[in-house]
Every structure is written in C-alpha cells, then in structure tokens.
Amino acid sequence: MTDLQASLIAIGGAIVVGVFSYNKWQEYKTRKTVERAFSDDQHDVLMQPERPSGARIEPGFGEALGARASATATDDADLAPAAGAAFTDTPHMEHVQTAPAAPATPARAEDSHPSHHHYPDLPVDQLIDCAIPLQLETPMRGDRVLPVIQRLRHVGNKPVHFIGLADDGRWESVAHGRLYSMLQAGVQLANRVTALNEIEYSEFVARLRQVADELNAECDVPDMGRVVAIARGLHQFVNEYGAQLSVSVQSNRAPWQIGTLLAALERQGFDLRPDGRLVMPDGDGGVLFSISTNVNQASETTTSRLTLLLDVALVAAARDGYGAMIACAKSLAARLDGTVVDDSNQPLSEATLAEIATQVQAFYADMESSEIPAGSTRAQRLFA
C-alpha cells in the first residue's frame, strides 16, 4: 500500500467519524431543546395528556372529542379534568411564542364580546400562531405588500395571516394606503383536526422566504423541532377542551311528523342554515346550539327523537349556552309531549342537570385561565 493510499484511507475514515459525531450532536441539541421547552416543571396548559380525537359526538354529556362520559343519574359528566390536573398555571405568551418578539406587540384588540376585549383579535396571534417577523429594507405601502402576501393563504389545512407595523406604531391587518416598516406572518399551530406538522412547516417557511425576497425583507425562522413540538402541545389542548354536550327529547307517544316538527322548531326560534343545520341563533350572528331530528334519509317522514348539541368552547360563558339549551329542551318536551333524556334514553333529573351546569362553569373557568376563553376569537379559530 502506497503512502497516498494510506493517506486517502485515513482522510476517509476521519470524514465518516466527523459526520457521525455531527449527527449525534445535532440529535442531542434537538432533544435538549424540546426537553427544555416542554419540561414537566413548567406546568404548561398546552401539554396536558391528550385525549383521543374522534368524529362528531352522538347524544351524551361530557364528551370531549371521543372521550365519552355519559351524564346519567349514576354517572356524572366529566367535562373538565380533575381539580389540579390541568390549568394550574396561566400560560404566558412565551410558552407558545415561536419567533423573537417584534419591537411592538399586536395590541388593537376589538373583540365583539366586552368581557374578552383584552385578548388579541388580530389575524396573527402569538399564542396560537407561529409568528415570524419580516423586517422590510425600507417602509412599504400596503398596495405593494398585499398582492404578494395574498398568494400565501394556507399550508395544508392551516391558515396563514399577515399583519403590519404601521407608521403610527400600531400593528394592524395590512391595508391599502398604509405605510409599514415591518410585517409579521403567522401560521396557525393547530386546529380540531391536526397540529402543524413538519411538512406543513417546511412549506410555510419556503413560501415565506419567497415572499420575503419579493418584498426585500429579512425573516428569522425558528427551529422546526420546537415549533412542531409546541403545535402538538396546542393540539392536545384542543383535544382536551373540544367538549360537546348533547341532550335529547324523546317522544312519549307516537313519532312526530317531520313537517309538524319543523314548524314547532321554527316557532321555538330555530333557524335553518344554508348547510342544512337547524341552529338557535345567539342574537349577534353566532350560534348558541344546534338541533337534529335524527333523520338520515329524505324518505323518512317521522322521528321520535330530537337531539340538541352545544359546542361548549365556541359559546362564551356569559351567554349560558348550556342553560339556554336545557331550557329549550324542557320547552320542547312540554310542547311535544316528550321527555328530556340522555344518550341511553334515561330521563335526566334536575339534580343531574344542575351538577352538569356546575361542571360547565368549571370548564369555562379553566379555559379563561388558559387565555383561550370560550367564545373568544382564539377559541373560534382553534375549535371551529
């Protein structure tokens, strides 16, 4: 073996050892980053044990996306985690912020519900979005910015939004005729279906860099591993608090005629929406709860059961969606000669209904302490 061959073998071996060592070091750094971000001692509300997600919940109380806990006289509903098991600390913004803070914080909250006016209501919300600042080389008008950013609206099933730092020092939705010195792009970290994953995040970053190039901007992209880990934690929160409550009215005699029933529901205040849902409006364009006739085929002309459904996280506590739903169920039962029952067809006693009402209030308090109050803009985005 010549000296040249020996040297090449030695160099090759050194390269292999170097690459292996580098890969191990990168794995170690990534693992440590995630461990620091989501260590148990932080008590992060977004990192509670995940409940399995599932399809739309059928009649029953206390079901949080697949975790059934029927509310009968003997089986109390379990809407919220056991005391002290979750929401022991209010999660601060840094728990889920995934980008360096910009010079100013989005502050123009205009929530339609007065009790939630202190929560951000801008399209980019650093609690539920991965927010990335884009520093513009020179101030730029919205007329120039809008055509570029409008090409990036979604990655996967996650919406992407932009806000701009205007010349008056306030963050706002990018608009024509306004001058901006900085932008923020935000991709939603989770929804009821999935968490932001590696493929979606990679697509977001690649397309955002194209936007930055067109606008002569610089963007500082956060580490993928940390962003994805935070997204999964937020999705666990959505699973845990995506509770839906249902109660049914069962006919005491013959089945009801659908035509007669729909007329009665209209008199009760229900609206038929374009998507076919029958809903009880909240008076401000929203929905308190919905109702189903449990008829699956157009050929069916009768039904003996009505099911009312409340999506708890989407209705503000002040609106008392649960109380309104129970009052409506009782009124329908009296008008139609029926009985208010659970999903097992067992009559619901006043004591059981009162116990569930107490648990609903605890559920609302938990969401409030998490800074994602029921019915708020944040909740609407996460749970819609």
N, C-alpha and C positions, 0 to 999 in steps of 0.2 A: 504493500500500500504506500503510495507516494505521500509526501508532506501535504500536497494540495488536497488530495482526497481526505486525508485525516482532518485537515482544517475545515473542509466543507461539512464533514460529518459532525464535527464539534459545533460549528455555527448552527446547523440544522437542529441539533439537539437543544441548543440554547434557546432558539426561537420557539420550539414546541413547549419547553418548560415555561418560557415567558408568557406565551398565550394562555396556557393552563392557569398559571398564577394570576394573570389579569382577570380571567373569567371568574375565578374563585373570589377575588377581591370585590368585583362588581356584585356578585351574588350576596356577599357579606354586607356591603354597603346598602343594597336594596332592602335586605331583610331587616337591618337595623333601622332604616328609615321608617319602614312600616311599623315596626315594633314601637318606636318612639311615638309615632303619630297615633297609634291605637292601643297603647298600653292600658291595662285594666284600671290603673290608679287614676285615670283621667275621668272616669265615670261619664263618658260621652253618651248622651242620649241616643246618638245615632248608631251605637254599637251594641245594642241590646240583642239577646238571642233572637234569631229570625224565625218567624212563623212561616210555614209553607204557604206559598201563594196558590190561588186556585181560581176557579171560574166564578161566575155570579152566584151569590149565595141564595139558596132557597129559604122558605119560611123558617124562622128561628131567631132567637135572641143571642146577642153577644158573639157573633161570628166575625172574626177578623181575617178575611181572605182565606178561608179554608179551615180555620181552627174553630170547630163548632162547639158551642156551649149553650144548649137549649135552655130557655128560661121557662121552667115549669115550676109548679109549687114546691117541688122537691129538689130541682136542680137550678140553682141560682145562676144567672148570666154572669160571665166573667169578661166584661168589656175591657177593663184595664188590668195591667199587671198587678201582682200583689204589692202591697204597700212597701215602698223602699226598693222594689226590684228594678224600677226604671224611673227616669226623670228625677233622680235625686239631686241633680245639679242642673242649673240652667246652662245650656250650651252656649258658649260665647262665639263670636264671629270667627275667631281664629281656629276653632275646631274644624271648620269645613272650608275656610278660605284657601284657595289653591294657587293664588298668584300674589306677588308682592303688592302691598297696598298702594293705590294711586294717591297722588297728592291731595285729592279731595275725595270724600265719600258720597256715594249717591244719597241724596237727602230730600228729594222732592216727593215725599210720600203723600198720596192723595187717595187714601183708602175710602171706599164708599161707606164703610161702617165706622162711625166715630170712635168706637171702642178700640179699633185697630189702626188709628191714624198714625201711630208711632212706628209702624212696621213699613219697611221699604215696599214701594209699589212701582218701582222702575222695572223695565224689561230685564235688566241684569241685576240679579240679587245675589250677593256674595255668600249667602247662607245655603242656597240650593243650586247655584251655578258654579262652574269652573270659570272664573273671571280672569281674563288676560288683558293687561293694558297694552295699548298700541300708542307709542309716542310719535306724533307726527313731526316731520322735519320742520315744517312751517305750518302755521294755522291754516285751516282749510274750511271752505264753506260746505254746508250740508248738501247743496246742489251737486257738488263734486263727489262727496262721500257716498251719498245714497245709492247711485247706480252700481257702485262697486260692492257695498255690503249686502245689497238685496239679493245678490247671487249666492250668498251663504245663509240659508234659512233653516236647514235641518242637516243633521248627520244621523243616519239610522232613523229612529223614531224620537230623537231628542231635538227640541227646538233650539235654535241659535238666535241670540239677540245682540244688539249693539246699543251703547249709549255714548254720549259725547260730553266733554267738559267745555261748556260754553264760555264766552268772554265775560260773563257776569259771575263766573266762579262756581256755577251750579252744574250738576250732572243732569242730563235730560235725554229723552229719545231724540235721535238725530232728525233734524227737520230742515226743510228748505229755508234759505235766507239767514241761517245762523252760522256763526263762526266758531270752530272748535280747534283747541290746541292738543287734545288727547282724546282717544277713544278707548272704550272697554268692550271686549267681545266676551259673551258668556254662553256656554253650552250647558243645558240643564243636566245635572248629575244623575237624576233618577226620575222614574215615574212609576205608576202602578204596575207596569209590565216588566221592566228591566232596569238595571243600573247601567250607566255609561261603561262600555267595555273598551278593551284595548284597540279593537278595530275602529270603533267609532271615534275614539280619542285621536288616533293616528290620522284619520280622515279629517277631523276638525283642525288639527294642527297644520296639516299640509295645505288645506284650503285657506286657512287663516294667513299663512305665510304668503300665499298668492295675493290675498287682499292687502297685506302689509306692503308688498312690493309695488302694487299698483298705486298705493297712496303715499309711497316714500316714507314708510313708518317702520319703527323697530318694535318687535314684540319679544317679551321674555317668557318663554314657555316653561311651565312647571313640569316636574318629573312625572312620567306616566304612571309609574308604580304607585306613587302617593295619591294621584288623582283618582285612579281606579279603585284603590282601597277606600277612599272617602266616599266615592259613589256607591260602593257596595254597602257601606255603613248607612248611608242615607236611604238606600232601598230597603234595608232591614227595618228602619223606622217606618217607612211607608207600609210595609207588610204588617208591622205590629199595630199600626193605628188606622189601617184601612177598614175600620169596622162598619158593618151594615146591620141594621136592626130591622126585623120584619115581624109583623103581627097579621093574623088573618081573621076574617069574618066568615063563619060557616053557617050555611042556611039551616034553620031548624026544621024546615019542611021540604017542599018540592024545590028543585033547582030554579034559579031565576032565569027569565028570558033576557038574552043579551040586550035587545033593544030597549026593554024597560029599565034594565040595569044602567045602561049608558045614560039614559035620561035622568035617572036618580043621581048618578055621579056628577053630571053637569050641574044639577041643582045644588049639589053639595059644594061646588066650587072648583071641580077639576077641569083642567084644560087638556085638550087633545093636541099634542105637538106634531109637527110635520114628520118626525121619525116614528110616529105611531104610539109614543108613550102617553099615558094619562098621568098628569102631574098636578100637584097642588102648588100654585104659584105663591111666592113669598111677598108679593106686592111691589117688589123692586126689580122685576125681570128675572129673578132667580127661582129656584125650586126648593120647597120645603121637603116634600117626599113624593113618591110615586105610588101608583096602584096598578095591580094586574088582575085581569079577570081569569087568568089561568087557562085561557082558551088558546090552543095552539093551531087550530085549523079553521079556515073561514067557513067550513061546512057546519061547524058546531054552533048551535043556536042557544044553548043554555049553559049555565055554570052554577055550581053550588058553593063556590068558594072565591072570596076576594082576598088578595094579599097586598098589604101596604108595606112599603120599603123606604127606610130612611138611611141615607148615606151620611153617617154621623160627621165625618171630617169636613164635609162640604157645606154644612149649615152652622152658622155662628151660634154660639151658646145663647146669646141674647134673644134669638128667635124661638128658642124652645121647640125645636123640630120634633123631639120625642113627645112632648106634651100635646102638641098640635096633632100628631099622628094618632095618639091614643084617643084623644077627644073625637077625632073624625071616625075612628073605628067604632067607638061606642055609639056615635050618632047613626052610623050606617046600620049597625046591628039592631038598634031600636026601630029604625025606619023600615028595614027589610026583613024583620023577624029572624035575626041571626044571633050568633054567639061569638064573642071575641075569644080566639083560641091561639095556641102555639102551633109549632110545626108538627106536633104529634096529635093534634086535634083535641088537646086538653084545655078546658076553659082556664083563662088567666084570671087569677084572683086579684083583688085590689092590693093586697099585701105584696104580691109578686111584682105587680106593675110599679108600685112605689119603690120597691127595692131596686128595680132596674133603673128607675129615674135617678136614684141616688148614685148608682154606678155611672150613669151617663154624665152626671155633673163632675164626678171624679175624673172621668175620661177627658172632659173639656178642660179641667184644671191642668191635667198632665200636658195636653197639647199647648196650652197657654204658656206653661213654664218652659216648654221646649222652643219658644219663639216661633212656633208654627201654629198659631191658634186656628181652631176650626172656623171655616168660612172665610178666612183671610185670603189675600191674593196668593200667598205662598201655598196655602193648603189647596186652593183651587188649581194651581199649577201642578202640584205633586199628585193629587188624588183624582183629578178629572179623568 
